[in-house]
Amino acid sequence: LLFYTARTCKPEYNNVVNLAASRKLTELPAWQLLAEHYRAQPFELATMFAQDPHRAATLTAHCGDMLLDYSKNLLNAKTLRLLVELAHERDMAGAIARLFAGDVVNISENRAALHTALRAESPVMFNGHDVTVDVRRELERMRVFVTAIRDEHKITDIVHIGIGGSYLGPAFAGDALLAYAEKSLCVHYLSTVDGGVLQQLLARLNARTTLVIIASKTFTTAETMANAHAVQSWLAAQLGSEQAALTQFAAITALPGEAVAFGIARERIFEVWDWVGGRYSLCSTMALPLALQVGMEPFDALRAGALTADDHFRSAPFDQNIPAILALLDVWNTNFHGAASRVVLPYLSGFTRFPAYLQQLEMESLGKHVTTDGAAVDYDTGLVAWGESGTNGQHAFHQLLHQGTRLVPAEFIIACRANHAYPGHHDILLAHALAQAEALMVGNTIGEPYRVCHGNRPSTMLVLPEADAFHLGLLIALYEHKVYAASVIWDLNAFDQWGVELGKQLAGRIQPELLPQARPGTHDASTIALIHHIKTIAGRPL
Ligand code: F6P
């Protein structure tokens, strides 16, 4: 196995066994056929639709009552056949089986990635132990806690302190499921270390009716701990003692001992495990603020939706398998059409934070430059994922999508039924989503050059019956699996994130150097000059 030492981030080889398909991606027969196929075709959507009257029906897939329409992509039936062949040559089926079996798919950290066990209904054995027993125990403890807090009506505000995977999932899902929310409970998220936000928030809160959750798998993340200590001091000042302050806390962590050392009561500490990646953890106790906000029932429905997606990923043939198709589209658009980014456009209520959620899931997972055995890749990986919800983007960046010079595949997410009391608004939203996809494809050749849209711009449409809790869970898990499927094709570890470590280490060194009189350490000339400049302007002696 290949391990990276936490200190140096350099690979150390220990009985190297390549768990991924053994041949280089670009040498695989299907890859070479795809390259030939790409060169031989113009991939004009208008022509391809004219030539194939069934195209709109055939280039679709279903997961239960959810539809994926990818007919507006720059591919044809042969492309799909070759992409599926590529998935077979990459042993995607074996890779999926290994994920669900709890094999060490995160080889640089020697860990499994068993987020599917968080919603599994049958036992999942890992290291000789059924981990679903642990999951059920922690979720049951969470259920008791959530019910008590919601029934007692003593807490009015919840401050959830966490960052990355320890906040993006519950924050996004909380917005998306606002319809279920308990109106008397207000959930605030403190993620980045923003003293201004902290100050404004604390000024509005009543310490006696505020519950503070520290969410950190490692219980060491700098921003989270800085926010946690600041809130703790504020609580102590408001309530008159450290002890009183600590009674307002709960924690979610993989290291309960650290939370106990912080002073949090053991019965208020909820566990996650190192076999669940932070960005894949929404179905775990990481959803505590979400469950407090919307209740356990919607959370259970969300987990049921995720389980449906798990079953689909495991069993659907690849040409009907939504995560596999989405991954293959990313590979096709990245490595053959040369796309550098993909815009994600949820025309759905409460999906404002979805692009940020997806950015962590996709870009921390697929932003990698070496294969699972440590070799440099000779192809592009990980598209930049970005986007905006509703029609906001139409009045901002869609201009570039329609008339810019870059190819930016668009991914629309819509729901057939509204989940609120304004169906008229929902129809406007739907009409705009459909119109944008149509405009990207058909374009407009009439008028002066500046009016012309060439069209033939690819898009994909994910269609939910309704954006309720079940379908939210379904959608999230389909994206989780899409990321894994893409990592299998690109031969990447989708579960580590070593690229973020260097910046953390440097910040730890620079922070004390900003103090008055502190000497700057060894840095590049630009960083030293900036430290000097900041201290001079801030009036801190050098
Ligand atoms: O720095 C990146 C990261 O490690 C993410 O992967 C993770 O979700 C986040 O930081 C928070 O980590 P923790 O839960 O340990 O505070």
Boltz pocket constraint, residues with backbone or C-beta under 6 A from the ligand:
constraints:
  - pocket:
      binder: B
      contacts: [[A, 163], [A, 164], [A, 165], [A, 166], [A, 215], [A, 216], [A, 217], [A, 218], [A, 219], [A, 220], [A, 221], [A, 224], [A, 278], [A, 279], [A, 364], [A, 497], [A, 500]]
      max_distance: 6.0
